Amino acid sequence: MSSARIIRVNELLKREIASDILHLFTGDRFDTSAITVTRVETTPDLREAKVHISIFDHEEERVKMIRFLNKHRKEIQARMSQHVILKYTPRLHFKLDTSIEGGDRVLGILSQLDIPGDDER
């Protein structure tokens, strides 16, 4: 399968999984507004997909939230298969993604640096 097609499939799955999580688990289960699907990595045969999830705040509950998503992945896969037609519905594996936090940390450090403006040169 071409890499361009895999990229398109990954983006499609990313949007659909985010929508499915919002529709399936809004309410009493946990704060779905804190969850962002940052990327999806599908195997070339489309049978497996790693879903990288970023969770804003909720530092103490992140592992529990990822476990919850992995426990309920069949529900998400079933809903996804209704909207995304592929030869195989990939088996989802949810992983915690902390790359956004790392980027925020770097931006915070950069903003604290004393960089002279154009008028001081």
MMTF fields as JSON, N, C-alpha, C and O atoms, coordinates in Angstrom:
{
  "mmtfVersion": "1.0.0",
  "mmtfProducer": "UNKNOWN",
  "numBonds": 483,
  "numAtoms": 484,
  "numGroups": 121,
  "numChains": 1,
  "numModels": 1,
  "chainsPerModel": [1],
  "groupsPerChain": [121],
  "chainIdList": ["A"],
  "bondAtomList": [4, 2, 8, 6, 12, 10, 16, 14, 20, 18, 24, 22, 28, 26, 32, 30, 36, 34, 40, 38, 44, 42, 48, 46, 52, 50, 56, 54, 60, 58, 64, 62, 68, 66, 72, 70, 76, 74, 80, 78, 84, 82, 88, 86, 92, 90, 96, 94, 100, 98, 104, 102, 108, 106, 112, 110, 116, 114, 120, 118, 124, 122, 128, 126, 132, 130, 136, 134, 140, 138, 144, 142, 148, 146, 152, 150, 156, 154, 160, 158, 164, 162, 168, 166, 172, 170, 176, 174, 180, 178, 184, 182, 188, 186, 192, 190, 196, 194, 200, 198, 204, 202, 208, 206, 212, 210, 216, 214, 220, 218, 224, 222, 228, 226, 232, 230, 236, 234, 240, 238, 244, 242, 248, 246, 252, 250, 256, 254, 260, 258, 264, 262, 268, 266, 272, 270, 276, 274, 280, 278, 284, 282, 288, 286, 292, 290, 296, 294, 300, 298, 304, 302, 308, 306, 312, 310, 316, 314, 320, 318, 324, 322, 328, 326, 332, 330, 336, 334, 340, 338, 344, 342, 348, 346, 352, 350, 356, 354, 360, 358, 364, 362, 368, 366, 372, 370, 376, 374, 380, 378, 384, 382, 388, 386, 392, 390, 396, 394, 400, 398, 404, 402, 408, 406, 412, 410, 416, 414, 420, 418, 424, 422, 428, 426, 432, 430, 436, 434, 440, 438, 444, 442, 448, 446, 452, 450, 456, 454, 460, 458, 464, 462, 468, 466, 472, 470, 476, 474, 480, 478],
  "bondOrderList": [1, 1, 1, 1, 1, 1, 1, 1, 1, 1, 1, 1, 1, 1, 1, 1, 1, 1, 1, 1, 1, 1, 1, 1, 1, 1, 1, 1, 1, 1, 1, 1, 1, 1, 1, 1, 1, 1, 1, 1, 1, 1, 1, 1, 1, 1, 1, 1, 1, 1, 1, 1, 1, 1, 1, 1, 1, 1, 1, 1, 1, 1, 1, 1, 1, 1, 1, 1, 1, 1, 1, 1, 1, 1, 1, 1, 1, 1, 1, 1, 1, 1, 1, 1, 1, 1, 1, 1, 1, 1, 1, 1, 1, 1, 1, 1, 1, 1, 1, 1, 1, 1, 1, 1, 1, 1, 1, 1, 1, 1, 1, 1, 1, 1, 1, 1, 1, 1, 1, 1],
  "groupList": [{"groupName": "MET", "atomNameList": ["N", "CA", "C", "O"], "elementList": ["N", "C", "C", "O"], "formalChargeList": [0, 0, 0, 0], "bondAtomList": [1, 0, 2, 1, 3, 2], "bondOrderList": [1, 1, 2], "singleLetterCode": "M", "chemCompType": "L-PEPTIDE LINKING"}, {"groupName": "SER", "atomNameList": ["N", "CA", "C", "O"], "elementList": ["N", "C", "C", "O"], "formalChargeList": [0, 0, 0, 0], "bondAtomList": [1, 0, 2, 1, 3, 2], "bondOrderList": [1, 1, 2], "singleLetterCode": "S", "chemCompType": "L-PEPTIDE LINKING"}, {"groupName": "ALA", "atomNameList": ["N", "CA", "C", "O"], "elementList": ["N", "C", "C", "O"], "formalChargeList": [0, 0, 0, 0], "bondAtomList": [1, 0, 2, 1, 3, 2], "bondOrderList": [1, 1, 2], "singleLetterCode": "A", "chemCompType": "L-PEPTIDE LINKING"}, {"groupName": "ARG", "atomNameList": ["N", "CA", "C", "O"], "elementList": ["N", "C", "C", "O"], "formalChargeList": [0, 0, 0, 0], "bondAtomList": [1, 0, 2, 1, 3, 2], "bondOrderList": [1, 1, 2], "singleLetterCode": "R", "chemCompType": "L-PEPTIDE LINKING"}, {"groupName": "ILE", "atomNameList": ["N", "CA", "C", "O"], "elementList": ["N", "C", "C", "O"], "formalChargeList": [0, 0, 0, 0], "bondAtomList": [1, 0, 2, 1, 3, 2], "bondOrderList": [1, 1, 2], "singleLetterCode": "I", "chemCompType": "L-PEPTIDE LINKING"}, {"groupName": "VAL", "atomNameList": ["N", "CA", "C", "O"], "elementList": ["N", "C", "C", "O"], "formalChargeList": [0, 0, 0, 0], "bondAtomList": [1, 0, 2, 1, 3, 2], "bondOrderList": [1, 1, 2], "singleLetterCode": "V", "chemCompType": "L-PEPTIDE LINKING"}, {"groupName": "ASN", "atomNameList": ["N", "CA", "C", "O"], "elementList": ["N", "C", "C", "O"], "formalChargeList": [0, 0, 0, 0], "bondAtomList": [1, 0, 2, 1, 3, 2], "bondOrderList": [1, 1, 2], "singleLetterCode": "N", "chemCompType": "L-PEPTIDE LINKING"}, {"groupName": "GLU", "atomNameList": ["N", "CA", "C", "O"], "elementList": ["N", "C", "C", "O"], "formalChargeList": [0, 0, 0, 0], "bondAtomList": [1, 0, 2, 1, 3, 2], "bondOrderList": [1, 1, 2], "singleLetterCode": "E", "chemCompType": "L-PEPTIDE LINKING"}, {"groupName": "LEU", "atomNameList": ["N", "CA", "C", "O"], "elementList": ["N", "C", "C", "O"], "formalChargeList": [0, 0, 0, 0], "bondAtomList": [1, 0, 2, 1, 3, 2], "bondOrderList": [1, 1, 2], "singleLetterCode": "L", "chemCompType": "L-PEPTIDE LINKING"}, {"groupName": "LYS", "atomNameList": ["N", "CA", "C", "O"], "elementList": ["N", "C", "C", "O"], "formalChargeList": [0, 0, 0, 0], "bondAtomList": [1, 0, 2, 1, 3, 2], "bondOrderList": [1, 1, 2], "singleLetterCode": "K", "chemCompType": "L-PEPTIDE LINKING"}, {"groupName": "ASP", "atomNameList": ["N", "CA", "C", "O"], "elementList": ["N", "C", "C", "O"], "formalChargeList": [0, 0, 0, 0], "bondAtomList": [1, 0, 2, 1, 3, 2], "bondOrderList": [1, 1, 2], "singleLetterCode": "D", "chemCompType": "L-PEPTIDE LINKING"}, {"groupName": "HIS", "atomNameList": ["N", "CA", "C", "O"], "elementList": ["N", "C", "C", "O"], "formalChargeList": [0, 0, 0, 0], "bondAtomList": [1, 0, 2, 1, 3, 2], "bondOrderList": [1, 1, 2], "singleLetterCode": "H", "chemCompType": "L-PEPTIDE LINKING"}, {"groupName": "PHE", "atomNameList": ["N", "CA", "C", "O"], "elementList": ["N", "C", "C", "O"], "formalChargeList": [0, 0, 0, 0], "bondAtomList": [1, 0, 2, 1, 3, 2], "bondOrderList": [1, 1, 2], "singleLetterCode": "F", "chemCompType": "L-PEPTIDE LINKING"}, {"groupName": "THR", "atomNameList": ["N", "CA", "C", "O"], "elementList": ["N", "C", "C", "O"], "formalChargeList": [0, 0, 0, 0], "bondAtomList": [1, 0, 2, 1, 3, 2], "bondOrderList": [1, 1, 2], "singleLetterCode": "T", "chemCompType": "L-PEPTIDE LINKING"}, {"groupName": "GLY", "atomNameList": ["N", "CA", "C", "O"], "elementList": ["N", "C", "C", "O"], "formalChargeList": [0, 0, 0, 0], "bondAtomList": [1, 0, 2, 1, 3, 2], "bondOrderList": [1, 1, 2], "singleLetterCode": "G", "chemCompType": "PEPTIDE LINKING"}, {"groupName": "PRO", "atomNameList": ["N", "CA", "C", "O"], "elementList": ["N", "C", "C", "O"], "formalChargeList": [0, 0, 0, 0], "bondAtomList": [1, 0, 2, 1, 3, 2], "bondOrderList": [1, 1, 2], "singleLetterCode": "P", "chemCompType": "L-PEPTIDE LINKING"}, {"groupName": "GLN", "atomNameList": ["N", "CA", "C", "O"], "elementList": ["N", "C", "C", "O"], "formalChargeList": [0, 0, 0, 0], "bondAtomList": [1, 0, 2, 1, 3, 2], "bondOrderList": [1, 1, 2], "singleLetterCode": "Q", "chemCompType": "L-PEPTIDE LINKING"}, {"groupName": "TYR", "atomNameList": ["N", "CA", "C", "O"], "elementList": ["N", "C", "C", "O"], "formalChargeList": [0, 0, 0, 0], "bondAtomList": [1, 0, 2, 1, 3, 2], "bondOrderList": [1, 1, 2], "singleLetterCode": "Y", "chemCompType": "L-PEPTIDE LINKING"}],
  "groupTypeList": [0, 1, 1, 2, 3, 4, 4, 3, 5, 6, 7, 8, 8, 9, 3, 7, 4, 2, 1, 10, 4, 8, 11, 8, 12, 13, 14, 10, 3, 12, 10, 13, 1, 2, 4, 13, 5, 13, 3, 5, 7, 13, 13, 15, 10, 8, 3, 7, 2, 9, 5, 11, 4, 1, 4, 12, 10, 11, 7, 7, 7, 3, 5, 9, 0, 4, 3, 12, 8, 6, 9, 11, 3, 9, 7, 4, 16, 2, 3, 0, 1, 16, 11, 5, 4, 8, 9, 17, 13, 15, 3, 8, 11, 12, 9, 8, 10, 13, 1, 4, 7, 14, 14, 10, 3, 5, 8, 14, 4, 8, 1, 16, 8, 10, 4, 15, 14, 10, 10, 7, 3],
  "groupIdList": [1, 2, 3, 4, 5, 6, 7, 8, 9, 10, 11, 12, 13, 14, 15, 16, 17, 18, 19, 20, 21, 22, 23, 24, 25, 26, 27, 28, 29, 30, 31, 32, 33, 34, 35, 36, 37, 38, 39, 40, 41, 42, 43, 44, 45, 46, 47, 48, 49, 50, 51, 52, 53, 54, 55, 56, 57, 58, 59, 60, 61, 62, 63, 64, 65, 66, 67, 68, 69, 70, 71, 72, 73, 74, 75, 76, 77, 78, 79, 80, 81, 82, 83, 84, 85, 86, 87, 88, 89, 90, 91, 92, 93, 94, 95, 96, 97, 98, 99, 100, 101, 102, 103, 104, 105, 106, 107, 108, 109, 110, 111, 112, 113, 114, 115, 116, 117, 118, 119, 120, 121],
  "secStructList": [7, 7, 2, 2, 2, 2, 2, 2, 2, 2, 2, 2, 2, 2, 2, 2, 2, 2, 2, 2, 2, 2, 2, 2, 2, 6, 6, 6, 6, 7, 7, 4, 4, 4, 3, 3, 3, 3, 3, 3, 3, 3, 7, 6, 6, 1, 1, 3, 3, 3, 3, 3, 3, 3, 3, 7, 1, 7, 6, 6, 6, 2, 2, 2, 2, 2, 2, 2, 2, 2, 2, 6, 2, 2, 2, 2, 2, 2, 2, 2, 2, 2, 2, 1, 7, 7, 1, 1, 7, 7, 3, 3, 3, 3, 3, 3, 7, 7, 2, 2, 2, 2, 2, 2, 2, 2, 2, 2, 2, 2, 2, 2, 1, 7, 7, 7, 7, 4, 4, 4, 7],
  "xCoordList": [0.846, 0.0, 0.894, 1.904, 0.519, 1.345, 1.34, 0.376, 2.426, 2.525, 1.524, 1.045, 1.204, 0.206, -1.161, -1.891, -1.5, -2.794, -2.805, -3.804, -1.703, -1.62, -1.79, -2.474, -1.179, -1.305, -2.762, -3.261, -3.439, -4.858, -5.722, -6.622, -5.448, -6.204, -5.964, -6.905, -4.711, -4.394, -5.144, -5.68, -5.182, -5.89, -7.397, -8.048, -7.941, -9.361, -9.697, -10.677, -8.888, -9.109, -8.977, -9.747, -8.01, -7.807, -9.069, -9.524, -9.63, -10.85, -12.022, -12.782, -12.16, -13.298, -13.198, -14.199, -12.014, -11.839, -12.111, -12.741, -11.645, -11.909, -13.41, -13.921, -14.101, -15.554, -16.249, -17.182, -15.795, -16.407, -16.216, -17.141, -15.036, -14.79, -15.724, -16.311, -15.858, -16.741, -18.186, -18.856, -18.671, -20.065, -20.33, -21.399, -19.37, -19.597, -19.449, -20.161, -18.533, -18.169, -18.434, -17.973, -19.157, -19.524, -20.492, -21.424, -20.256, -21.163, -20.419, -19.456, -20.864, -20.384, -19.094, -18.545, -18.588, -17.435, -16.133, -15.431, -15.808, -14.671, -14.702, -15.54, -13.8, -13.785, -13.264, -12.055, -14.169, -13.757, -13.204, -12.49, -13.518, -12.985, -11.488, -10.832, -10.94, -9.506, -8.702, -7.472, -9.383, -8.715, -8.551, -9.482, -7.339, -7.061, -6.387, -5.417, -6.899, -6.23, -5.17, -5.493, -3.895, -2.819, -2.376, -2.061, -2.349, -2.007, -2.402, -2.596, -2.51, -2.814, -1.753, -1.456, -1.186, -0.191, -0.736, -0.798, -1.125, -1.69, -0.606, 0.257, -0.65, 0.283, -0.069, -1.217, 0.886, 0.605, -0.536, -1.199, -0.774, -1.874, -3.222, -4.234, -3.231, -4.43, -5.09, -6.272, -4.366, -4.959, -4.763, -5.517, -3.769, -3.473, -3.283, -2.812, -3.654, -3.451, -3.138, -3.876, -2.03, -1.703, -2.357, -2.162, -3.133, -3.823, -3.167, -3.26, -2.509, -1.804, -2.768, -3.355, -2.913, -3.874, -3.13, -2.298, -3.443, -2.937, -4.07, -5.215, -3.739, -4.758, -4.333, -3.288, -5.156, -4.885, -5.294, -6.381, -4.384, -4.59, -4.767, -4.194, -5.517, -5.815, -4.545, -4.551, -3.46, -2.199, -2.348, -1.732, -3.168, -3.319, -4.18, -4.091, -5.009, -5.974, -5.607, -6.353, -4.497, -4.156, -4.042, -4.602, -3.331, -3.152, -4.5, -4.788, -5.312, -6.651, -7.504, -8.26, -7.387, -8.165, -7.728, -8.566, -6.417, -5.908, -6.37, -6.77, -6.317, -6.812, -8.292, -8.726, -9.062, -10.489, -10.711, -11.55, -9.964, -10.107, -9.718, -10.397, -8.633, -8.236, -9.27, -9.514, -9.873, -10.898, -12.136, -12.795, -12.445, -13.645, -13.323, -14.11, -12.185, -11.787, -12.714, -12.873, -13.327, -14.247, -15.463, -15.964, -15.938, -17.056, -16.634, -17.382, -15.435, -14.935, -14.709, -15.056, -14.132, -13.902, -15.22, -15.314, -16.243, -17.541, -18.162, -18.676, -18.115, -18.686, -17.872, -18.432, -16.554, -15.678, -15.952, -15.963, -16.171, -16.394, -17.697, -17.86, -18.626, -19.872, -19.661, -20.403, -18.642, -18.413, -17.22, -17.156, -16.272, -15.068, -15.061, -14.97, -15.155, -15.204, -13.806, -13.288, -13.216, -11.91, -12.034, -12.986, -11.07, -11.085, -11.068, -11.804, -10.222, -10.141, -10.351, -9.877, -11.061, -11.155, -9.952, -9.799, -9.093, -7.89, -8.215, -9.158, -7.416, -7.522, -6.794, -5.623, -7.487, -6.938, -6.166, -6.561, -5.061, -4.237, -3.999, -3.344, -4.521, -4.396, -3.119, -2.814, -2.379, -1.114, -1.155, -1.703, -0.579, -0.498, 0.587, 1.709, 0.259, 1.195, 1.507, 0.614, 2.759, 3.167, 3.967, 4.59, 3.967, 4.775, 4.288, 5.102, 3.001, 2.488, 3.0, 3.35, 3.047, 3.569, 5.044, 5.494, 5.79, 7.202, 7.368, 8.242, 6.537, 6.573, 6.216, 6.84, 5.215, 4.845, 5.982, 6.218, 6.684, 7.813, 8.921, 9.497, 9.219, 10.245, 9.825, 10.637, 8.566, 8.076, 8.14, 8.445, 7.857, 7.955, 9.378, 9.613, 10.33, 11.744, 12.171, 12.86, 11.763, 12.125, 11.534, 12.183, 10.329, 9.709, 10.389, 10.306, 11.064, 11.765, 13.149, 13.733, 13.676, 14.988, 14.921, 13.915, 15.997, 16.063, 16.662, 17.881, 15.775, 16.227, 16.152, 15.084, 17.294, 17.261, 16.419, 16.454, 15.661, 14.832, 15.663, 16.862, 15.027, 15.707, 16.243, 17.248, 15.593, 16.016, 17.277, 17.898, 17.684, 18.867, 20.118, 21.201, 20.02, 21.192, 22.003, 23.015],
  "yCoordList": [-1.168, 0.0, 1.234, 1.276, 2.233, 3.425, 4.225, 4.192, 4.931, 5.713, 6.865, 7.263, 7.403, 8.475, 7.957, 8.668, 6.751, 6.187, 5.92, 6.182, 5.402, 5.162, 6.473, 6.514, 7.537, 8.843, 9.297, 9.788, 9.14, 9.528, 8.67, 9.183, 7.371, 6.475, 6.862, 6.906, 7.141, 7.539, 8.809, 8.891, 9.788, 11.038, 10.811, 11.38, 9.988, 9.659, 8.958, 9.304, 7.977, 7.262, 8.195, 8.09, 9.104, 10.055, 10.879, 11.009, 11.429, 12.233, 11.38, 11.799, 10.196, 9.342, 8.845, 8.834, 8.437, 7.943, 9.06, 8.824, 10.272, 11.403, 11.64, 11.864, 11.59, 11.774, 10.643, 10.883, 9.424, 8.269, 8.321, 8.017, 8.701, 8.813, 9.85, 9.629, 10.977, 12.037, 11.554, 11.814, 10.858, 10.416, 9.249, 9.172, 8.352, 7.172, 7.444, 6.852, 8.33, 8.433, 9.793, 10.047, 10.668, 11.945, 11.679, 10.884, 12.349, 12.179, 11.78, 12.433, 10.718, 10.372, 9.564, 9.359, 9.101, 8.198, 8.934, 8.593, 9.923, 10.79, 12.01, 12.104, 12.924, 14.209, 14.039, 14.069, 13.861, 13.673, 14.949, 14.889, 16.102, 17.358, 17.49, 18.314, 16.707, 16.755, 15.86, 15.884, 15.075, 14.096, 14.636, 15.19, 14.46, 14.808, 13.611, 13.068, 13.206, 12.17, 12.893, 13.627, 12.684, 13.434, 12.803, 13.512, 11.476, 10.806, 9.337, 8.767, 8.752, 7.326, 6.734, 7.292, 5.613, 4.908, 3.523, 2.642, 3.351, 2.081, 1.237, 1.759, -0.067, -0.968, -1.02, -0.761, -1.348, -1.377, -2.309, -2.064, -3.368, -4.276, -3.831, -4.51, -2.696, -2.089, -2.943, -2.76, -3.847, -4.708, -4.184, -4.547, -3.346, -2.796, -1.292, -0.799, -0.565, 0.885, 1.354, 1.063, 2.085, 2.74, 4.112, 4.896, 4.382, 5.665, 6.432, 6.032, 7.527, 8.339, 9.386, 10.169, 9.376, 10.229, 11.175, 10.752, 12.46, 13.467, 13.816, 13.986, 13.922, 14.225, 15.492, 15.527, 16.522, 17.798, 17.717, 17.246, 18.192, 18.094, 16.624, 15.751, 16.338, 14.969, 14.113, 12.938, 14.692, 13.956, 12.633, 11.633, 12.633, 11.422, 10.369, 9.189, 10.771, 9.852, 9.394, 8.621, 9.845, 9.562, 8.077, 7.595, 7.361, 5.919, 5.213, 4.32, 5.621, 5.041, 5.335, 4.474, 6.534, 6.904, 6.105, 5.679, 5.9, 5.098, 3.653, 3.022, 3.13, 1.758, 1.651, 0.662, 2.663, 2.68, 2.619, 1.853, 3.422, 3.421, 2.064, 1.556, 1.475, 0.149, -0.914, -1.837, -0.784, -1.738, -1.644, -2.651, -0.446, -0.212, -0.035, 0.554, -0.535, -0.333, -1.037, -0.573, -2.15, -2.845, -1.987, -2.019, -1.222, -0.309, 0.772, 1.11, 1.3, 2.349, 1.772, 2.406, 0.582, -0.077, -0.335, -0.124, -0.79, -1.085, 0.177, 0.169, 1.251, 2.518, 3.036, 3.536, 2.914, 3.379, 2.604, 3.189, 1.3, 0.473, 0.817, 0.505, 1.455, 1.89, 3.11, 3.318, 3.918, 5.166, 5.117, 5.89, 4.222, 4.106, 2.695, 1.708, 2.616, 1.313, 0.962, 1.588, -0.044, -0.571, -2.083, -2.69, -2.671, -4.129, -4.789, -5.742, -4.269, -4.741, -3.552, -2.448, -3.79, -2.762, -2.954, -4.013, -1.937, -2.12, -2.297, -1.705, -3.118, -3.284, -2.113, -1.872, -1.384, -0.164, -0.442, -1.274, 0.27, 0.229, 1.67, 2.42, 2.067, 3.443, 3.621, 2.824, 4.682, 5.001, 6.451, 7.308, 6.728, 8.098, 8.85, 8.361, 10.026, 10.869, 12.103, 12.898, 12.265, 13.413, 14.423, 15.312, 14.311, 15.204, 16.653, 17.572, 16.876, 18.245, 18.903, 20.084, 18.153, 18.695, 19.052, 20.071, 18.214, 18.51, 19.786, 20.599, 19.972, 21.196, 22.417, 23.469, 22.285, 23.391, 23.754, 24.928, 22.732, 22.971, 23.739, 24.672, 23.35, 24.039, 25.481, 26.397, 25.687, 27.048, 27.902, 29.093, 27.304, 28.028, 28.455, 29.576, 27.569, 27.898, 29.007, 29.943, 28.906, 29.934, 31.291, 32.317, 31.313, 32.589, 33.23, 34.445, 32.43, 32.967, 33.505, 34.251, 33.128, 33.622, 35.116, 35.625, 35.807, 37.245, 37.456, 37.464, 37.628, 37.814, 39.305, 39.909, 39.907, 41.348, 41.636, 40.89, 42.738, 43.137, 43.822, 44.041, 44.153, 44.798, 46.173, 46.613, 46.861, 48.203, 48.217, 49.272, 47.103, 47.047, 46.674, 46.664, 46.371, 45.942, 47.071, 46.864],
  "zCoordList": [0.0, 0.0, 0.0, 0.701, -0.786, -0.906, 0.4, 1.165, 0.629, 1.857, 1.863, 2.925, 0.686, 0.623, 1.083, 1.773, 0.712, 1.124, 2.629, 3.298, 3.163, 4.612, 5.369, 6.391, 4.878, 5.533, 5.528, 6.54, 4.408, 4.321, 5.25, 5.916, 5.291, 6.18, 7.637, 8.43, 7.994, 9.373, 9.773, 10.878, 8.888, 9.184, 9.3, 10.176, 8.426, 8.496, 9.807, 10.467, 10.181, 11.434, 12.631, 13.586, 12.589, 13.68, 13.92, 15.056, 12.856, 12.995, 13.482, 14.355, 12.92, 13.277, 14.717, 15.434, 15.149, 16.524, 17.526, 18.557, 17.234, 18.126, 18.251, 19.349, 17.141, 17.149, 17.906, 18.673, 17.69, 18.354, 19.865, 20.618, 20.311, 21.756, 22.357, 23.416, 21.679, 22.168, 22.264, 23.263, 21.244, 21.244, 22.196, 22.801, 22.33, 23.165, 24.654, 25.465, 25.021, 26.435, 27.06, 28.173, 26.388, 26.989, 28.126, 28.001, 29.22, 30.358, 31.605, 32.008, 32.206, 33.543, 33.569, 34.651, 32.448, 32.488, 32.78, 33.732, 31.983, 32.255, 31.344, 30.448, 31.575, 30.875, 29.45, 29.224, 28.492, 27.102, 26.491, 25.49, 27.069, 26.53, 26.779, 26.141, 27.681, 27.968, 27.029, 27.057, 26.203, 25.347, 23.932, 23.347, 23.393, 22.003, 21.345, 21.875, 20.199, 19.41, 18.592, 17.658, 18.944, 18.29, 16.982, 16.026, 16.928, 15.67, 15.745, 16.819, 14.559, 14.431, 13.514, 12.458, 13.915, 13.108, 12.777, 13.635, 11.529, 11.077, 10.429, 9.723, 10.668, 9.989, 8.507, 8.147, 7.637, 6.19, 5.786, 4.779, 6.549, 6.212, 6.802, 6.623, 7.5, 8.103, 9.182, 9.47, 9.766, 10.792, 12.219, 13.121, 12.42, 13.747, 13.621, 12.595, 14.677, 14.68, 16.092, 17.034, 16.23, 17.496, 17.468, 16.539, 18.504, 18.615, 19.758, 20.918, 19.423, 20.415, 20.959, 20.212, 22.286, 22.977, 23.908, 24.711, 23.789, 24.715, 25.665, 25.247, 26.958, 27.961, 28.702, 29.351, 28.595, 29.243, 30.709, 31.043, 31.588, 33.039, 33.436, 32.786, 34.448, 34.904, 35.046, 34.676, 35.577, 35.681, 36.432, 36.064, 37.483, 38.296, 37.616, 37.956, 36.665, 36.068, 34.658, 34.057, 34.128, 32.728, 32.427, 31.442, 33.257, 33.027, 33.092, 32.294, 34.043, 34.18, 32.941, 32.491, 32.396, 31.217, 29.988, 29.193, 29.833, 28.71, 28.862, 27.884, 30.081, 30.319, 29.975, 29.384, 30.343, 30.037, 28.526, 28.053, 27.768, 26.308, 25.726, 24.834, 26.223, 25.735, 26.095, 25.317, 27.264, 27.681, 26.783, 26.522, 26.319, 25.51, 24.027, 23.286, 23.601, 22.206, 21.219, 20.09, 21.625, 20.711, 20.385, 19.261, 21.363, 21.103, 20.099, 19.182, 20.29, 19.401, 18.002, 17.006, 17.926, 16.636, 15.915, 14.706, 16.646, 16.035, 15.459, 14.34, 16.219, 15.719, 14.536, 13.56, 14.63, 13.559, 12.267, 11.184, 12.378, 11.183, 10.474, 9.295, 11.179, 10.556, 9.66, 8.7, 9.981, 9.253, 8.315, 7.358, 8.571, 7.742, 7.154, 7.884, 5.855, 5.191, 4.683, 3.758, 5.302, 4.914, 4.773, 5.263, 4.107, 3.967, 5.346, 5.6, 6.223, 7.605, 8.534, 8.265, 9.623, 10.657, 11.567, 12.175, 11.667, 12.481, 13.961, 14.487, 14.608, 16.051, 16.682, 16.39, 17.547, 18.119, 19.399, 20.216, 19.554, 20.77, 21.181, 20.457, 22.33, 22.782, 23.596, 24.483, 23.277, 23.945, 24.4, 23.706, 25.562, 26.067, 25.312, 25.181, 24.819, 24.076, 24.913, 25.206, 25.296, 26.104, 25.29, 25.869, 23.968, 23.138, 23.214, 23.124, 23.375, 23.472, 24.743, 24.733, 25.834, 27.083, 26.946, 27.47, 26.242, 26.004, 25.202, 25.503, 24.184, 23.39, 24.221, 24.081, 25.088, 25.974, 26.917, 27.202, 27.397, 28.298, 27.579, 28.14, 26.343, 25.556, 25.281, 25.409, 24.905, 24.654, 25.921, 25.852, 27.064, 28.334, 28.626, 29.077, 28.372, 28.583, 27.633, 28.038, 26.369, 25.389, 25.751, 25.549, 26.276, 26.64, 27.84, 28.019, 28.667, 29.828, 29.496, 30.282, 28.333, 27.94, 27.666, 27.17, 27.992, 27.751, 26.374, 26.203, 25.385, 24.003, 23.696, 23.798, 23.315, 23.023, 21.779, 20.8, 21.839, 20.706, 19.638, 19.813, 18.545, 17.432, 17.81, 17.251, 18.749, 19.106, 19.954, 20.081, 20.539, 21.385, 20.619, 21.204, 19.362, 18.577, 18.099, 17.429]
}
